[in-house]
Amino acid sequence: MRAVLGAIALLAVSAGAAQAQLQVPQIPLTDRPQDVAASLQILAMLTVLTLAPAILMLMTSFTRIVIVLSFVRQAIGTQMMPPNQVIVGLALFLTFFVMAPVIGDINQTALQPYSQGAISQTVALDRAQGPLRKFMFKQTRQKDLALFVSMAKMERPRRPDDIPTHVLVPAFIISEIKTAFQIGFVIYLPFLVIDMVVASILMSMGMMMLPPIMISLPFKLILFVLVDGWHLLSRALVASFQ
């Protein structure tokens, strides 16, 4: 018992010594405007970093590309082939390819002057929005844009600059989803014809218990390979943004 009590006492002394050596940094509260502004800037930067994946997916061409690639996999009927990692990776690099001119404009007009100290952070953010807003306006339908303008209870805008970004982004998103579904419908048609033909042949032969997908899958794969489907699909996706 004395040995146990001695060990407990030794652990308590060691913990007290470690606590004395470990000093938790404190954030002093101040009323100075410059300190408050710096804290808010840090908080804003952390928020932007947290929302970076959402910004990449919803404010670029990623949404349309990844939806179309998913439709292709479902239309062929290969379940998890290509895997999700391959689909997302291909969509990501196609997004970088499509957005390369926009990224170049942002780098030239905002990032480089800001890194050289020629402009302030606020001016750099305003300039960075320009190429991105121009890209989104080009891909957004007027009907979708008018929907969110009316829901925001804004006056009729006379020019694109009068439309705030928080109104433009959701209009751009639903336009991209609609375009992706239209492309997916066109992609589905030839594979649907193959499924219908195979199902009709199996029914006429009395093989109703045999799943048509088992017979149609090789034909859909060979069709996709013969027409060089990935080449045509990549070219069509990139061309749809031009």
C-alpha positions as CSV (number, residue, x, y, z in Angstrom):
1,M,0.0,0.0,0.0
2,R,2.8,2.4,0.8
3,A,4.4,1.7,-2.5
4,V,1.1,2.4,-4.4
5,L,0.7,5.7,-2.4
6,G,4.3,6.6,-3.1
7,A,3.8,6.0,-6.9
8,I,0.6,8.1,-6.9
9,A,2.4,10.9,-5.1
10,L,5.3,10.8,-7.6
11,L,2.9,10.9,-10.5
12,A,1.1,13.9,-9.0
13,V,4.4,15.8,-8.5
14,S,5.5,15.0,-12.0
15,A,2.1,16.2,-13.4
16,G,2.4,19.4,-11.4
17,A,5.9,20.0,-12.7
18,A,4.8,19.3,-16.3
19,Q,1.8,21.7,-15.9
20,A,4.1,24.3,-14.5
21,Q,6.5,24.0,-17.5
22,L,3.6,23.9,-20.0
23,Q,2.3,27.4,-20.6
24,V,-0.8,27.7,-22.6
25,P,-0.6,30.8,-24.9
26,Q,-3.2,33.4,-24.2
27,I,-4.9,35.6,-26.7
28,P,-5.2,39.1,-25.2
29,L,-8.5,40.9,-25.7
30,T,-8.1,44.4,-27.0
31,D,-10.2,47.2,-28.2
32,R,-7.7,48.5,-30.8
33,P,-9.3,48.5,-34.2
34,Q,-6.2,47.2,-36.0
35,D,-6.0,44.2,-33.8
36,V,-9.7,43.4,-34.2
37,A,-9.3,43.8,-38.0
38,A,-6.3,41.4,-38.1
39,S,-8.3,38.8,-36.1
40,L,-11.2,39.1,-38.5
41,Q,-8.9,38.7,-41.5
42,I,-7.4,35.5,-40.0
43,L,-10.9,34.2,-39.3
44,A,-11.9,35.0,-42.9
45,M,-8.9,33.2,-44.3
46,L,-9.6,30.1,-42.2
47,T,-13.2,30.2,-43.5
48,V,-12.1,30.4,-47.1
49,L,-9.7,27.5,-46.6
50,T,-12.5,25.5,-45.1
51,L,-14.8,26.3,-48.0
52,A,-12.1,25.7,-50.7
53,P,-13.5,22.3,-51.8
54,A,-17.0,23.7,-52.1
55,I,-15.6,26.7,-54.1
56,L,-13.7,24.3,-56.4
57,M,-16.7,22.1,-57.0
58,L,-19.5,24.7,-57.3
59,M,-17.8,27.8,-58.9
60,T,-15.9,26.0,-61.6
61,S,-16.5,23.4,-64.3
62,F,-16.1,20.5,-61.9
63,T,-19.8,20.1,-61.3
64,R,-20.8,19.5,-64.9
65,I,-17.8,17.3,-65.6
66,V,-18.1,14.9,-62.6
67,I,-21.9,14.5,-63.2
68,V,-21.4,13.6,-66.8
69,L,-18.6,11.1,-66.0
70,S,-20.9,9.5,-63.4
71,F,-23.7,9.3,-66.0
72,V,-21.3,7.5,-68.4
73,R,-20.4,4.9,-65.8
74,Q,-24.0,4.3,-65.0
75,A,-25.1,4.1,-68.7
76,I,-22.5,1.5,-69.4
77,G,-23.5,-0.4,-66.3
78,T,-20.0,-1.2,-65.0
79,Q,-21.0,-0.4,-61.4
80,M,-17.8,0.8,-59.8
81,M,-15.5,0.8,-62.9
82,P,-13.9,3.2,-63.2
83,P,-13.6,3.7,-59.4
84,N,-14.8,6.9,-57.8
85,Q,-11.2,8.0,-57.3
86,V,-10.5,7.8,-61.0
87,I,-13.7,9.6,-61.9
88,V,-13.0,12.5,-59.4
89,G,-9.4,12.7,-60.5
90,L,-10.2,12.9,-64.2
91,A,-12.9,15.5,-63.5
92,L,-10.4,17.5,-61.4
93,F,-7.7,17.6,-64.1
94,L,-10.3,18.4,-66.8
95,T,-11.4,21.2,-64.5
96,F,-7.9,22.5,-64.3
97,F,-7.6,22.3,-68.1
98,V,-10.9,24.2,-68.6
99,M,-10.2,26.8,-65.9
100,A,-6.6,27.4,-67.0
101,P,-7.3,30.7,-68.8
102,V,-9.4,32.0,-65.8
103,I,-6.6,31.0,-63.4
104,G,-4.1,32.7,-65.6
105,D,-6.1,36.0,-65.6
106,I,-6.5,35.9,-61.8
107,N,-2.8,35.3,-61.4
108,Q,-1.9,38.1,-63.7
109,T,-4.4,40.7,-62.6
110,A,-4.6,40.0,-58.8
111,L,-2.1,37.5,-57.4
112,Q,1.1,38.9,-58.9
113,P,0.4,42.6,-58.2
114,Y,-0.6,41.6,-54.6
115,S,2.5,39.6,-54.0
116,Q,4.6,42.5,-55.3
117,G,2.9,44.9,-52.9
118,A,1.4,47.0,-55.7
119,I,-2.2,46.5,-54.6
120,S,-4.0,45.8,-51.3
121,Q,-5.7,42.6,-50.3
122,T,-9.2,44.1,-50.8
123,V,-8.3,45.2,-54.4
124,A,-6.7,41.8,-55.1
125,L,-9.9,40.0,-54.1
126,D,-12.0,42.3,-56.2
127,R,-9.8,41.7,-59.2
128,A,-9.8,38.0,-58.6
129,Q,-13.6,37.9,-58.8
130,G,-13.6,39.4,-62.3
131,P,-12.4,36.5,-64.4
132,L,-14.4,34.0,-62.3
133,R,-17.6,36.0,-62.5
134,K,-17.1,36.4,-66.3
135,F,-16.8,32.6,-66.6
136,M,-19.9,31.9,-64.5
137,F,-21.9,34.5,-66.4
138,K,-21.0,32.8,-69.7
139,Q,-22.3,29.4,-68.5
140,T,-25.4,30.6,-66.6
141,R,-28.8,30.7,-68.2
142,Q,-30.7,33.9,-68.2
143,K,-33.8,32.1,-66.8
144,D,-31.9,30.8,-63.8
145,L,-30.2,34.1,-63.2
146,A,-33.6,35.9,-63.3
147,L,-35.0,33.4,-60.8
148,F,-32.5,34.2,-58.1
149,V,-32.6,37.9,-58.9
150,S,-36.4,37.9,-58.3
151,M,-36.0,35.8,-55.1
152,A,-33.5,38.2,-53.8
153,K,-36.0,41.0,-54.4
154,M,-33.5,43.1,-56.3
155,E,-34.2,45.8,-58.8
156,R,-33.8,44.7,-62.5
157,P,-30.0,44.8,-63.1
158,R,-28.8,46.9,-66.0
159,R,-25.5,45.2,-66.4
160,P,-23.7,42.1,-65.1
161,D,-21.7,44.1,-62.5
162,D,-25.0,45.0,-60.8
163,I,-25.6,41.3,-59.9
164,P,-23.9,40.3,-56.6
165,T,-21.8,37.2,-56.4
166,H,-24.1,35.5,-53.9
167,V,-26.9,35.7,-56.5
168,L,-24.8,34.6,-59.4
169,V,-23.3,31.5,-57.8
170,P,-26.6,29.5,-57.2
171,A,-27.8,30.4,-60.6
172,F,-24.6,29.1,-62.1
173,I,-24.8,25.9,-60.1
174,I,-28.3,24.9,-61.2
175,S,-27.4,25.8,-64.8
176,E,-24.5,23.5,-64.6
177,I,-26.6,20.7,-63.2
178,K,-29.2,21.1,-65.9
179,T,-26.6,21.1,-68.6
180,A,-24.9,18.0,-67.1
181,F,-28.3,16.2,-67.1
182,Q,-28.9,17.1,-70.7
183,I,-25.6,15.7,-71.7
184,G,-26.2,12.6,-69.6
185,F,-29.5,12.0,-71.4
186,V,-27.8,12.1,-74.8
187,I,-25.1,9.7,-73.6
188,Y,-27.7,7.3,-72.2
189,L,-29.6,6.9,-75.5
190,P,-27.2,4.5,-77.5
191,F,-26.7,2.3,-74.4
192,L,-30.4,2.2,-73.8
193,V,-31.0,1.0,-77.3
194,I,-28.5,-1.8,-76.8
195,D,-30.3,-2.8,-73.6
196,M,-33.7,-2.8,-75.3
197,V,-32.5,-4.9,-78.2
198,V,-30.8,-7.4,-76.0
199,A,-33.9,-7.6,-73.7
200,S,-36.2,-8.2,-76.8
201,I,-33.9,-10.9,-78.1
202,L,-33.8,-12.7,-74.8
203,M,-37.6,-12.5,-74.4
204,S,-38.1,-13.9,-78.0
205,M,-35.8,-16.8,-77.1
206,G,-37.6,-17.5,-73.9
207,M,-34.7,-16.6,-71.7
208,M,-36.6,-14.3,-69.4
209,M,-34.7,-15.4,-66.3
210,L,-31.4,-14.3,-67.7
211,P,-30.6,-10.7,-66.7
212,P,-30.2,-8.6,-69.9
213,I,-27.3,-6.6,-68.3
214,M,-25.1,-9.7,-68.4
215,I,-25.4,-9.9,-72.2
216,S,-25.6,-6.2,-73.0
217,L,-22.6,-5.2,-70.9
218,P,-19.9,-6.6,-73.3
219,F,-21.6,-5.0,-76.3
220,K,-21.8,-1.7,-74.6
221,L,-18.1,-1.9,-73.6
222,I,-17.0,-2.8,-77.1
223,L,-19.1,0.0,-78.6
224,F,-17.6,2.5,-76.2
225,V,-14.1,1.3,-77.0
226,L,-14.6,1.2,-80.8
227,V,-15.9,4.8,-80.9
228,D,-13.1,5.9,-78.6
229,G,-15.6,7.0,-76.0
230,W,-13.2,8.7,-73.6
231,H,-11.6,10.8,-76.4
232,L,-15.0,11.9,-77.7
233,L,-16.3,12.5,-74.1
234,S,-13.3,14.6,-73.1
235,R,-13.5,16.7,-76.3
236,A,-17.2,17.3,-75.9
237,L,-16.9,18.3,-72.2
238,V,-14.1,20.8,-72.9
239,A,-16.0,22.1,-76.0
240,S,-19.2,22.7,-74.0
241,F,-17.4,25.4,-72.0
242,Q,-16.1,27.3,-75.1
